[in-house]
């Protein structure tokens, strides 16, 4: 398990990667089995200013990335299938860790550069009724569905730092969303390339 954040952590200096690491191999499932904290004031001061708006934005990340890339945006599915969530993910969703869920991992790519790695955990009981369509998103963004659904509500954002295989640390956030009162967990890891680093 990764080192947990505390209220007095020093600001993170993200090292520039000499060559971009393919995100599909740079983050592992265990990267997400870490301590996530709600973003309260003492913690906000530890987050570098340039990342605060990305971590705190409660709107559609997809829309923001489309605007930043001037429309040159796409979603690439890294993997999708039935798997066990991490202990941290199961706890966030209030499900048994031994219970399989639909796990979807994607890269959000702007101007042909991976900017965000997103991991969604969708319990089987959520995939009923209208929400069955979540199984068949393909290369569409999950956000395009979430933020157009009138039943959507969102729990408070939590943040953490995840470690790539080359030991670079990146900021990430996650939230539990509800569609028709059925939960799913969305985690988003922000890559240095988003800021042109």
C-alpha positions in Angstrom: 0.0 0.0 0.0 1.3 3.5 -0.8 2.3 6.0 1.8 -0.8 7.9 3.0 -1.2 11.6 2.6 -1.3 13.8 5.7 -2.3 17.3 6.3 1.3 18.6 6.4 2.7 16.9 3.3 5.1 19.0 1.3 4.1 20.2 -2.2 4.8 17.5 -4.8 7.3 18.3 -7.5 6.4 16.2 -10.5 9.4 15.2 -12.4 9.4 15.5 -16.1 9.5 12.1 -17.8 12.3 11.9 -20.4 10.1 9.7 -22.5 6.4 9.3 -21.8 5.7 5.9 -20.1 2.8 4.1 -21.7 0.1 4.6 -19.0 -1.4 1.2 -19.6 1.7 -0.3 -18.1 2.8 2.5 -15.8 -0.2 2.2 -13.4 -1.2 -1.1 -11.9 -4.3 -2.1 -10.0 -2.4 -1.8 -6.7 -1.7 1.9 -7.5 -5.3 2.6 -6.7 -5.2 0.6 -3.4 -4.0 3.6 -1.4 -5.3 6.1 1.1 -7.7 8.6 -0.3 -8.6 11.8 1.6 -11.3 14.3 1.3 -9.9 17.6 0.1 -10.1 19.8 3.2 -8.4 23.1 3.7 -5.1 21.9 5.3 -4.7 19.4 2.5 -5.4 21.9 -0.3 -2.3 23.8 0.7 -0.2 20.7 -0.1 -1.6 20.4 -3.6 0.4 22.4 -6.2 -1.6 25.4 -7.5 -1.6 24.2 -11.1 -3.4 21.0 -10.2 -6.0 22.4 -7.8 -8.5 23.4 -10.5 -8.3 19.9 -12.1 -8.7 18.1 -8.7 -11.5 20.4 -7.5 -13.6 20.8 -10.6 -17.0 19.3 -10.1 -18.0 19.6 -13.7 -17.5 17.2 -16.6 -13.8 16.4 -17.0 -14.5 15.2 -20.6 -15.9 18.6 -21.6 -12.9 20.4 -20.1 -10.5 18.1 -21.9 -12.4 18.5 -25.2 -12.1 22.3 -24.8 -8.4 22.1 -23.9 -7.6 20.0 -26.9 -9.8 22.1 -29.2 -11.8 19.1 -30.1 -8.8 16.7 -30.7 -9.9 14.4 -28.0 -10.6 10.6 -27.8 -11.0 7.8 -25.3 -9.0 4.7 -25.6 -10.1 1.6 -23.6 -7.1 -0.1 -21.9 -9.1 -2.9 -20.5 -12.6 -3.8 -19.4 -13.9 -6.9 -17.6 -15.2 -8.5 -14.5 -12.6 -8.3 -11.7 -12.3 -7.8 -8.0 -12.0 -4.2 -6.8 -9.2 -3.3 -4.5 -10.0 -3.1 -0.8 -10.1 0.7 -0.9 -12.4 0.7 -3.9 -14.7 -1.9 -2.3 -14.9 0.1 0.9 -15.7 3.3 -1.0 -18.6 1.5 -2.7 -19.8 -0.3 0.4 -19.4 -3.8 -1.3 -17.6 -7.0 -0.3 -14.1 -7.0 -1.7 -14.6 -10.6 -2.9 -17.5 -9.4 -5.1 -16.5 -9.0 -8.7 -17.5 -5.7 -10.5 -17.1 -4.4 -14.0 -13.8 -2.6 -14.1 -13.1 -0.2 -17.0 -9.8 1.5 -17.5 -9.3 4.1 -20.2 -6.8 6.7 -21.3 -8.2 10.2 -22.0 -6.1 11.5 -24.9 -5.8 15.1 -26.0 -3.8 16.1 -29.1 -2.6 12.5 -29.4 -1.1 12.6 -25.9 -2.5 10.6 -22.9 -3.6 13.2 -20.3 -5.6 11.2 -17.8 -5.9 7.6 -16.8 -9.4 6.8 -15.6 -10.5 3.6 -13.7 -14.2 3.0 -13.1 -15.6 0.3 -10.8 -19.3 -0.6 -11.5 -20.9 -3.1 -9.2 -23.1 -5.8 -10.8 -26.2 -4.4 -9.0 -25.7 -1.0 -10.7 -25.9 -2.6 -14.1 -29.6 -3.0 -14.1 -32.4 -1.1 -15.8 -31.2 2.0 -17.8 -27.7 1.6 -16.3 -27.2 -1.6 -18.4 -25.8 0.7 -21.0 -22.7 1.2 -18.9 -21.5 -2.2 -20.1 -21.4 -1.0 -23.7 -19.7 2.4 -23.7 -16.9 1.4 -26.0 -14.7 4.4 -26.8 -17.3 6.9 -25.5 -16.5 8.7 -22.3 -18.3 7.7 -19.1 -18.6 11.4 -18.3 -20.7 12.1 -21.4 -23.3 9.7 -19.9 -22.9 10.7 -16.2 -23.3 14.4 -16.7 -26.4 14.1 -19.0 -28.3 11.8 -16.6 -30.8 13.8 -14.5 -30.6 11.2 -11.7 -26.8 11.7 -11.3 -25.5 12.8 -7.9 -21.9 12.7 -6.7 -20.3 12.2 -3.3 -17.4 14.5 -2.2 -14.2 14.3 -4.1 -11.2 12.4 -2.5 -7.6 12.8 -3.6 -4.4 10.9 -3.4 -1.0 10.5 -5.0 -0.3 7.5 -7.1 3.1 6.2 -8.2 4.0 5.2 -11.7 6.4 2.3 -12.2 9.3 4.7 -12.7 8.5 6.2 -9.2 7.1 9.4 -10.6 4.1 10.5 -8.4 1.0 11.9 -9.9 -2.1 13.5 -8.4 -5.4 11.7 -8.6 -9.0 12.1 -7.5 -12.0 9.8 -7.2 -15.7 10.1 -6.5 -18.6 7.8 -6.0 -21.4 8.7 -8.4 -25.0 7.5 -8.2 -27.3 6.9 -11.2 -30.8 6.2 -10.1 -29.4 5.8 -6.6 -27.0 3.0 -7.8 -23.3 3.5 -7.1 -20.2 3.5 -9.3 -16.7 4.7 -8.5 -14.6 6.8 -10.9 -10.9 7.5 -10.3 -8.9 9.8 -12.5 -5.1 10.1 -12.5 -3.7 13.3 -14.0 -0.6 12.9 -16.0 2.2 15.5 -16.2 1.6 15.9 -19.9 -1.7 17.5 -19.3 0.1 20.6 -18.2 2.8 20.2 -20.8 5.4 19.0 -18.4 
